[in-house]
Amino acid sequence: MIRFVFDILLFFLPFILYFGWAKFVNRRLEASGGTWEDAPIAWLIVAGLILCGIGITATALMSGEGSDPGKTYYPPRYENGRVVPSEVR
């Protein structure tokens, strides 16, 4: 769940930064006749997707799970009335 929230935050980070900057310079936008419709939405989406990709890649590379190539992963299983947790052997 934390990873999902982190990915969502990374995606919306360019939007938050852009609209924060636009709010900060709102007086200049109003004086020049600019509107919120002038926002570069396509570039913000691309930047958000790139940040998500970087975050997912960094998480996969730094998580440490599955880092032992010679070992085998055994998923959780139900044995003798109890759940045996997953393990790497």
Buried (B, 14 or more C-beta within 10 A) or exposed (E): EEEEEBBEEBBBBBBEEBBEEBEEEEEEBEEEEBEEEEBEEEEBEEBBEEBBEEBBEEEEEEEEEEEEEEEEEEEEEEEEEEEEEEEEE
